[in-house]
Amino acid sequence: MTLGIDTRVTLLITGLIFLSALLLGVWKYHGIRVAGAAHVYVDIAHRAALMYSFAGILLAVFTELSAWPTIVNLVADLVILAFFAGAIASYALHGLRRDTTNQFEGTIPTELRLSMYALIVGEIGGFAVLFSGFVVGQF
């Protein structure tokens, strides 16, 4: 079986996200050993990377079974995966800085609010593209 380039790129990025989850797990373990608990955002980054890596596998399946052109699937995947990676990086940065235990506490900066709206549209819209391509291709 030969996978499409869109599926292969999705799996490559998903593999990198899973590798980051494993590395974040080492950081989390270090925090547990040294301080009794990892910083809350180190824990969040670790769990998010694990969940996003498995979500990436799901994206790859819908990509491979989609009826849409390769470029459409690839763009949809890249949008979703970019938001996954951005979220993990943001959580890791808060864990490194140890600057907050809740990035949404208090007044939310406009940039953060806009990025959350973009995340909602990008992730849901990207998956809607892949899922509709699957539905069209299968039924």
N, CA, C and O atoms as a DFTB+ gen file, in Angstrom:
556 C
 N C O
     1  1       0.856      -1.187       0.000
     2  2       0.000       0.000       0.000
     3  2       0.898       1.245       0.000
     4  3       1.830       1.347       0.798
     5  1       0.613       2.162      -0.879
     6  2       1.356       3.411      -0.949
     7  2       0.471       4.530      -0.415
     8  3      -0.638       4.755      -0.899
     9  1       0.983       5.219       0.586
    10  2       0.236       6.335       1.175
    11  2       0.475       7.599       0.366
    12  3       1.550       7.789      -0.202
    13  1      -0.531       8.461       0.316
    14  2      -0.393       9.745      -0.358
    15  2       0.567      10.648       0.400
    16  3       0.785      10.467       1.598
    17  1       1.128      11.600      -0.288
    18  2       2.075      12.528       0.342
    19  2       1.400      13.307       1.473
    20  3       2.046      13.624       2.472
    21  1       0.112      13.616       1.328
    22  2      -0.613      14.322       2.386
    23  2      -0.664      13.477       3.660
    24  3      -0.481      13.995       4.762
    25  1      -0.912      12.188       3.507
    26  2      -0.952      11.285       4.654
    27  2       0.439      11.109       5.254
    28  3       0.594      11.102       6.475
    29  1       1.453      10.968       4.397
    30  2       2.819      10.782       4.896
    31  2       3.312      12.001       5.666
    32  3       3.957      11.858       6.705
    33  1       3.013      13.200       5.167
    34  2       3.406      14.430       5.883
    35  2       2.680      14.511       7.226
    36  3       3.272      14.879       8.240
    37  1       1.411      14.169       7.221
    38  2       0.629      14.177       8.459
    39  2       1.226      13.208       9.475
    40  3       1.351      13.543      10.653
    41  1       1.593      12.010       9.026
    42  2       2.195      11.035       9.927
    43  2       3.576      11.467      10.409
    44  3       3.940      11.216      11.558
    45  1       4.338      12.111       9.544
    46  2       5.662      12.615       9.952
    47  2       5.521      13.643      11.072
    48  3       6.207      13.554      12.090
    49  1       4.639      14.612      10.884
    50  2       4.441      15.643      11.904
    51  2       3.856      15.025      13.171
    52  3       4.233      15.402      14.280
    53  1       2.942      14.083      13.006
    54  2       2.361      13.391      14.156
    55  2       3.437      12.643      14.932
    56  3       3.425      12.637      16.163
    57  1       4.357      12.021      14.229
    58  2       5.474      11.341      14.891
    59  2       6.337      12.310      15.676
    60  3       6.786      11.991      16.777
    61  1       6.572      13.484      15.126
    62  2       7.349      14.509      15.845
    63  2       6.598      14.993      17.088
    64  3       7.206      15.262      18.125
    65  1       5.284      15.099      16.974
    66  2       4.487      15.491      18.143
    67  2       4.572      14.406      19.215
    68  3       4.687      14.718      20.400
    69  1       4.515      13.138      18.812
    70  2       4.628      12.054      19.786
    71  2       6.011      12.057      20.435
    72  3       6.130      11.855      21.643
    73  1       7.050      12.285      19.644
    74  2       8.403      12.382      20.201
    75  2       8.487      13.522      21.214
    76  3       9.119      13.384      22.262
    77  1       7.844      14.652      20.892
    78  2       7.839      15.762      21.855
    79  2       7.103      15.367      23.125
    80  3       7.485      15.796      24.214
    81  1       6.052      14.556      23.011
    82  2       5.329      14.081      24.199
    83  2       6.245      13.252      25.085
    84  3       6.221      13.380      26.309
    85  1       7.049      12.404      24.464
    86  2       7.979      11.584      25.241
    87  2       9.031      12.441      25.937
    88  3       9.362      12.203      27.098
    89  1       9.548      13.423      25.236
    90  2      10.537      14.326      25.843
    91  2       9.914      15.176      26.952
    92  3      10.534      15.406      27.991
    93  1       8.698      15.636      26.725
    94  2       7.996      16.385      27.771
    95  2       7.724      15.502      28.978
    96  3       7.688      15.990      30.108
    97  1       7.535      14.219      28.755
    98  2       7.358      13.280      29.853
    99  2       8.597      13.180      30.720
   100  3       8.490      13.021      31.936
   101  1       9.771      13.269      30.113
   102  2      11.020      13.279      30.883
   103  2      11.079      14.531      31.760
   104  3      11.446      14.462      32.933
   105  1      10.713      15.670      31.179
   106  2      10.689      16.933      31.929
   107  2       9.681      16.837      33.088
   108  3       9.961      17.271      34.205
   109  1       8.526      16.270      32.802
   110  2       7.500      16.101      33.831
   111  2       8.021      15.199      34.952
   112  3       7.849      15.512      36.130
   113  1       8.650      14.089      34.592
   114  2       9.209      13.176      35.576
   115  2      10.256      13.879      36.431
   116  3      10.298      13.699      37.648
   117  1      11.099      14.679      35.789
   118  2      12.122      15.433      36.528
   119  2      11.467      16.342      37.569
   120  3      11.920      16.412      38.712
   121  1      10.410      17.029      37.174
   122  2       9.705      17.900      38.114
   123  2       9.118      17.123      39.282
   124  3       9.124      17.598      40.418
   125  1       8.613      15.932      39.002
   126  2       8.053      15.096      40.060
   127  2       9.153      14.643      41.014
   128  3       8.966      14.645      42.231
   129  1      10.291      14.259      40.462
   130  2      11.409      13.785      41.302
   131  2      11.998      14.907      42.151
   132  3      12.330      14.693      43.316
   133  1      12.127      16.085      41.583
   134  2      12.787      17.193      42.275
   135  2      11.850      17.930      43.227
   136  3      12.227      18.243      44.357
   137  1      10.630      18.206      42.772
   138  2       9.730      19.063      43.551
   139  2       8.458      18.351      44.019
   140  3       7.615      18.968      44.670
   141  1       8.310      17.089      43.703
   142  2       7.100      16.375      44.089
   143  2       5.985      16.477      43.063
   144  3       5.035      15.697      43.102
   145  1       6.090      17.423      42.154
   146  2       5.116      17.611      41.074
   147  2       5.734      18.496      40.008
   148  3       6.519      19.398      40.301
   149  1       5.368      18.221      38.778
   150  2       5.805      19.088      37.678
   151  2       4.948      20.347      37.689
   152  3       3.832      20.341      38.209
   153  1       5.469      21.419      37.118
   154  2       4.661      22.629      36.969
   155  2       3.411      22.260      36.177
   156  3       3.465      21.417      35.282
   157  1       2.299      22.886      36.502
   158  2       1.014      22.541      35.882
   159  2       1.081      22.614      34.353
   160  3       0.477      21.781      33.677
   161  1       1.801      23.589      33.798
   162  2       1.850      23.704      32.337
   163  2       2.806      22.699      31.697
   164  3       2.669      22.398      30.511
   165  1       3.768      22.174      32.452
   166  2       4.582      21.067      31.947
   167  2       3.688      19.834      31.825
   168  3       3.750      19.104      30.836
   169  1       2.863      19.614      32.838
   170  2       1.923      18.499      32.819
   171  2       0.928      18.645      31.668
   172  3       0.647      17.680      30.956
   173  1       0.404      19.840      31.492
   174  2      -0.553      20.091      30.403
   175  2       0.112      19.873      29.040
   176  3      -0.480      19.259      28.152
   177  1       1.336      20.373      28.874
   178  2       2.051      20.200      27.602
   179  2       2.256      18.723      27.303
   180  3       2.067      18.284      26.169
   181  1       2.640      17.960      28.314
   182  2       2.870      16.530      28.135
   183  2       1.587      15.822      27.709
   184  3       1.582      15.075      26.730
   185  1       0.507      16.055      28.439
   186  2      -0.763      15.398      28.117
   187  2      -1.309      15.855      26.773
   188  3      -1.832      15.044      26.009
   189  1      -1.192      17.149      26.477
   190  2      -1.678      17.653      25.191
   191  2      -0.913      17.020      24.032
   192  3      -1.509      16.635      23.026
   193  1       0.402      16.915      24.174
   194  2       1.200      16.314      23.100
   195  2       0.814      14.850      22.891
   196  3       0.734      14.385      21.754
   197  1       0.577      14.127      23.976
   198  2       0.129      12.740      23.832
   199  2      -1.206      12.672      23.104
   200  3      -1.359      11.903      22.156
   201  1      -2.169      13.472      23.541
   202  2      -3.492      13.440      22.912
   203  2      -3.437      13.907      21.465
   204  3      -4.078      13.310      20.600
   205  1      -2.681      14.963      21.188
   206  2      -2.591      15.470      19.824
   207  2      -1.900      14.469      18.904
   208  3      -2.237      14.389      17.722
   209  1      -0.943      13.706      19.421
   210  2      -0.280      12.725      18.559
   211  2      -1.263      11.641      18.124
   212  3      -1.234      11.201      16.974
   213  1      -2.121      11.215      19.029
   214  2      -3.122      10.222      18.639
   215  2      -4.194      10.838      17.748
   216  3      -4.714      10.169      16.855
   217  1      -4.528      12.093      17.980
   218  2      -5.466      12.783      17.090
   219  2      -4.867      12.890      15.686
   220  3      -5.588      12.808      14.693
   221  1      -3.555      13.070      15.608
   222  2      -2.883      13.143      14.314
   223  2      -3.009      11.855      13.520
   224  3      -3.117      11.884      12.294
   225  1      -2.995      10.722      14.217
   226  2      -3.198       9.444      13.534
   227  2      -4.597       9.394      12.936
   228  3      -4.785       8.927      11.812
   229  1      -5.571       9.875      13.689
   230  2      -6.944       9.939      13.188
   231  2      -7.025      10.847      11.953
   232  3      -7.696      10.517      10.976
   233  1      -6.339      11.985      12.009
   234  2      -6.303      12.867      10.842
   235  2      -5.731      12.140       9.630
   236  3      -6.241      12.280       8.519
   237  1      -4.673      11.366       9.846
   238  2      -4.039      10.650       8.736
   239  2      -5.008       9.664       8.092
   240  3      -5.024       9.520       6.870
   241  1      -5.809       8.988       8.900
   242  2      -6.785       8.038       8.357
   243  2      -7.819       8.766       7.503
   244  3      -8.106       8.350       6.381
   245  1      -8.380       9.854       8.034
   246  2      -9.376      10.602       7.261
   247  2      -8.748      11.222       6.012
   248  3      -9.408      11.345       4.980
   249  1      -7.487      11.610       6.103
   250  2      -6.785      12.164       4.940
   251  2      -6.653      11.119       3.851
   252  3      -6.941      11.386       2.684
   253  1      -6.222       9.941       4.229
   254  2      -6.002       8.872       3.251
   255  2      -7.304       8.444       2.581
   256  3      -7.296       8.028       1.422
   257  1      -8.416       8.541       3.297
   258  2      -9.704       8.097       2.762
   259  2     -10.542       9.228       2.173
   260  3     -11.680       9.010       1.758
   261  1      -9.978      10.435       2.135
   262  2     -10.703      11.592       1.629
   263  2     -10.755      11.594       0.096
   264  3      -9.815      11.172      -0.576
   265  1     -11.868      12.076      -0.427
   266  2     -12.031      12.195      -1.884
   267  2     -11.464      13.506      -2.423
   268  3     -11.359      13.682      -3.637
   269  1     -11.097      14.428      -1.527
   270  2     -10.616      15.733      -1.980
   271  2      -9.201      15.620      -2.541
   272  3      -8.485      14.663      -2.248
   273  1      -8.804      16.601      -3.347
   274  2      -7.439      16.613      -3.890
   275  2      -6.386      16.655      -2.771
   276  3      -6.638      17.157      -1.676
   277  1      -5.242      16.131      -3.070
   278  2      -4.136      16.049      -2.103
   279  2      -3.844      17.396      -1.460
   280  3      -3.668      17.474      -0.244
   281  1      -3.792      18.445      -2.248
   282  2      -3.444      19.766      -1.709
   283  2      -4.494      20.253      -0.706
   284  3      -4.145      20.896       0.284
   285  1      -5.754      19.958      -0.947
   286  2      -6.824      20.357      -0.023
   287  2      -6.641      19.631       1.306
   288  3      -6.701      20.247       2.370
   289  1      -6.418      18.324       1.239
   290  2      -6.201      17.545       2.456
   291  2      -4.953      18.007       3.198
   292  3      -4.965      18.145       4.421
   293  1      -3.884      18.243       2.458
   294  2      -2.622      18.643       3.079
   295  2      -2.758      19.981       3.798
   296  3      -2.272      20.136       4.918
   297  1      -3.408      20.935       3.169
   298  2      -3.606      22.242       3.812
   299  2      -4.460      22.087       5.063
   300  3      -4.155      22.680       6.097
   301  1      -5.519      21.301       4.980
   302  2      -6.374      21.080       6.151
   303  2      -5.558      20.457       7.287
   304  3      -5.654      20.888       8.436
   305  1      -4.766      19.454       6.961
   306  2      -3.920      18.812       7.976
   307  2      -2.916      19.788       8.578
   308  3      -2.754      19.848       9.797
   309  1      -2.253      20.542       7.731
   310  2      -1.220      21.454       8.217
   311  2      -1.786      22.547       9.121
   312  3      -1.141      22.953      10.088
   313  1      -2.977      23.016       8.809
   314  2      -3.619      24.012       9.672
   315  2      -3.868      23.418      11.050
   316  3      -3.518      24.016      12.067
   317  1      -4.473      22.240      11.076
   318  2      -4.774      21.594      12.355
   319  2      -3.491      21.303      13.123
   320  3      -3.389      21.630      14.305
   321  1      -2.522      20.697      12.468
   322  2      -1.278      20.317      13.135
   323  2      -0.479      21.532      13.602
   324  3       0.212      21.465      14.619
   325  1      -0.568      22.637      12.871
   326  2       0.111      23.860      13.313
   327  2      -0.498      24.369      14.618
   328  3       0.221      24.812      15.513
   329  1      -1.811      24.304      14.722
   330  2      -2.444      24.714      15.984
   331  2      -2.108      23.748      17.109
   332  3      -1.908      24.178      18.245
   333  1      -2.041      22.444      16.817
   334  2      -1.628      21.480      17.837
   335  2      -0.224      21.824      18.341
   336  3       0.005      21.918      19.547
   337  1       0.704      22.010      17.410
   338  2       2.089      22.298      17.781
   339  2       2.199      23.631      18.523
   340  3       2.954      23.748      19.489
   341  1       1.450      24.622      18.073
   342  2       1.464      25.924      18.742
   343  2       0.964      25.841      20.171
   344  3       1.519      26.478      21.067
   345  1      -0.081      25.059      20.384
   346  2      -0.606      24.899      21.741
   347  2       0.418      24.218      22.637
   348  3       0.643      24.656      23.765
   349  1       1.036      23.158      22.150
   350  2       2.043      22.454      22.943
   351  2       3.193      23.393      23.276
   352  3       3.648      23.437      24.419
   353  1       3.665      24.140      22.290
   354  2       4.767      25.079      22.515
   355  2       4.380      26.148      23.534
   356  3       5.183      26.512      24.394
   357  1       3.159      26.644      23.436
   358  2       2.686      27.655      24.381
   359  2       2.655      27.101      25.800
   360  3       3.090      27.766      26.740
   361  1       2.145      25.888      25.954
   362  2       2.097      25.275      27.282
   363  2       3.500      25.050      27.826
   364  3       3.771      25.319      28.996
   365  1       4.388      24.557      26.974
   366  2       5.770      24.316      27.406
   367  2       6.451      25.628      27.811
   368  3       7.211      25.662      28.779
   369  1       6.179      26.695      27.075
   370  2       6.763      27.994      27.411
   371  2       6.287      28.471      28.779
   372  3       7.084      28.971      29.573
   373  1       4.991      28.320      29.059
   374  2       4.485      28.685      30.382
   375  2       5.113      27.803      31.461
   376  3       5.397      28.276      32.561
   377  1       5.328      26.529      31.151
   378  2       5.987      25.639      32.103
   379  2       7.426      26.033      32.351
   380  3       7.906      25.966      33.482
   381  1       8.117      26.442      31.303
   382  2       9.510      26.877      31.433
   383  2       9.605      28.176      32.221
   384  3      10.452      28.307      33.104
   385  1       8.754      29.120      31.911
   386  2       8.744      30.417      32.597
   387  2       8.205      30.323      34.022
   388  3       8.577      31.101      34.901
   389  1       7.310      29.340      34.229
   390  2       6.618      29.196      35.509
   391  2       5.896      30.509      35.850
   392  3       5.885      30.949      37.000
   393  1       5.300      31.115      34.828
   394  2       4.724      32.451      34.977
   395  2       3.240      32.462      35.293
   396  3       2.695      33.504      35.655
   397  1       2.571      31.312      35.163
   398  2       1.138      31.275      35.434
   399  2       0.705      29.834      35.661
   400  3       1.387      28.892      35.257
   401  1      -0.417      29.685      36.302
   402  2      -1.056      28.373      36.385
   403  2      -2.369      28.387      35.619
   404  3      -3.064      27.373      35.544
   405  1      -2.713      29.562      35.040
   406  2      -3.923      29.683      34.225
   407  2      -3.756      30.871      33.285
   408  3      -3.914      32.022      33.693
   409  1      -3.440      30.592      32.049
   410  2      -3.192      31.665      31.081
   411  2      -4.434      32.492      30.767
   412  3      -4.326      33.562      30.168
   413  1      -5.618      32.007      31.167
   414  2      -6.858      32.738      30.906
   415  2      -7.365      33.474      32.137
   416  3      -8.457      34.042      32.122
   417  1      -6.585      33.463      33.181
   418  2      -6.987      34.156      34.407
   419  2      -6.824      35.668      34.232
   420  3      -5.853      36.137      33.639
   421  1      -7.777      36.406      34.752
   422  2      -7.702      37.870      34.667
   423  2      -8.103      38.362      33.284
   424  3      -8.911      37.742      32.592
   425  1      -7.530      39.471      32.908
   426  2      -7.818      40.069      31.607
   427  2      -7.077      39.300      30.523
   428  3      -5.858      39.138      30.582
   429  1      -7.818      38.837      29.549
   430  2      -7.219      38.069      28.461
   431  2      -6.764      39.038      27.379
   432  3      -7.573      39.807      26.858
   433  1      -5.468      39.011      27.032
   434  2      -4.988      39.904      25.975
   435  2      -5.720      39.647      24.653
   436  3      -6.116      38.519      24.360
   437  1      -5.887      40.692      23.878
   438  2      -6.573      40.590      22.588
   439  2      -5.927      39.549      21.696
   440  3      -6.631      38.801      21.017
   441  1      -4.598      39.483      21.682
   442  2      -3.887      38.528      20.835
   443  2      -4.258      37.089      21.201
   444  3      -4.456      36.248      20.325
   445  1      -4.349      36.818      22.509
   446  2      -4.700      35.472      22.949
   447  2      -6.140      35.143      22.567
   448  3      -6.434      34.036      22.116
   449  1      -7.012      36.092      22.747
   450  2      -8.421      35.881      22.390
   451  2      -8.545      35.609      20.887
   452  3      -9.252      34.686      20.482
   453  1      -7.870      36.399      20.069
   454  2      -7.932      36.203      18.615
   455  2      -7.308      34.871      18.207
   456  3      -7.806      34.196      17.305
   457  1      -6.224      34.498      18.871
   458  2      -5.593      33.220      18.533
   459  2      -6.504      32.050      18.900
   460  3      -6.495      31.022      18.223
   461  1      -7.283      32.199      19.958
   462  2      -8.224      31.141      20.332
   463  2      -9.353      31.028      19.294
   464  3      -9.775      29.923      18.956
   465  1      -9.834      32.162      18.795
   466  2     -10.859      32.123      17.745
   467  2     -10.292      31.470      16.482
   468  3     -10.968      30.671      15.833
   469  1      -9.061      31.813      16.143
   470  2      -8.417      31.216      14.968
   471  2      -8.239      29.717      15.164
   472  3      -8.439      28.942      14.229
   473  1      -7.866      29.303      16.368
   474  2      -7.712      27.891      16.681
   475  2      -9.036      27.154      16.494
   476  3      -9.076      26.081      15.891
   477  1     -10.106      27.727      17.006
   478  2     -11.429      27.103      16.882
   479  2     -11.795      26.925      15.412
   480  3     -12.189      25.837      14.992
   481  1     -11.664      27.989      14.636
   482  2     -12.012      27.924      13.213
   483  2     -11.075      26.974      12.466
   484  3     -11.521      26.166      11.651
   485  1      -9.775      27.077      12.749
   486  2      -8.797      26.252      12.040
   487  2      -8.938      24.773      12.311
   488  3      -8.926      23.964      11.383
   489  1      -9.073      24.410      13.585
   490  2      -9.160      22.991      13.915
   491  2     -10.494      22.384      13.470
   492  3     -10.519      21.322      12.848
   493  1     -11.593      23.057      13.789
   494  2     -12.897      22.517      13.393
   495  2     -13.061      22.566      11.877
   496  3     -13.529      21.602      11.271
   497  1     -12.681      23.681      11.265
   498  2     -12.787      23.804       9.814
   499  2     -11.903      22.808       9.096
   500  3     -12.335      22.180       8.130
   501  1     -10.668      22.655       9.554
   502  2      -9.757      21.694       8.926
   503  2     -10.292      20.275       9.003
   504  3     -10.243      19.527       8.026
   505  1     -10.808      19.908      10.183
   506  2     -11.352      18.557      10.292
   507  2     -12.634      18.410       9.472
   508  3     -12.878      17.349       8.896
   509  1     -13.443      19.449       9.413
   510  2     -14.668      19.379       8.595
   511  2     -14.314      19.103       7.136
   512  3     -15.019      18.356       6.458
   513  1     -13.235      19.696       6.654
   514  2     -12.784      19.431       5.282
   515  2     -12.425      17.955       5.132
   516  3     -12.888      17.298       4.200
   517  1     -11.604      17.428       6.039
   518  2     -11.183      16.028       5.944
   519  2     -12.358      15.069       6.097
   520  3     -12.471      14.090       5.361
   521  1     -13.228      15.358       7.055
   522  2     -14.369      14.473       7.304
   523  2     -15.341      14.480       6.128
   524  3     -15.853      13.433       5.732
   525  1     -15.592      15.669       5.573
   526  2     -16.485      15.717       4.417
   527  2     -15.876      14.993       3.227
   528  3     -16.596      14.361       2.454
   529  1     -14.561      15.076       3.070
   530  2     -13.890      14.332       2.003
   531  2     -14.021      12.831       2.207
   532  3     -14.181      12.083       1.243
   533  1     -13.954      12.388       3.450
   534  2     -14.169      10.982       3.771
   535  2     -15.595      10.559       3.424
   536  3     -15.806       9.528       2.785
   537  1     -16.577      11.369       3.854
   538  2     -17.974      11.040       3.590
   539  2     -18.233      10.958       2.087
   540  3     -18.857      10.009       1.613
   541  1     -17.753      11.954       1.338
   542  2     -17.937      11.951      -0.117
   543  2     -17.267      10.730      -0.753
   544  3     -17.815      10.109      -1.663
   545  1     -16.091      10.405      -0.262
   546  2     -15.336       9.289      -0.833
   547  2     -15.890       7.913      -0.489
   548  3     -15.662       6.953      -1.225
   549  1     -16.600       7.807       0.597
   550  2     -17.072       6.500       1.056
   551  2     -18.534       6.248       0.739
   552  3     -18.964       5.097       0.657
   553  1     -19.293       7.301       0.563
   554  2     -20.730       7.119       0.358
   555  2     -21.107       7.768      -0.935
   556  3     -22.275       7.744      -1.321
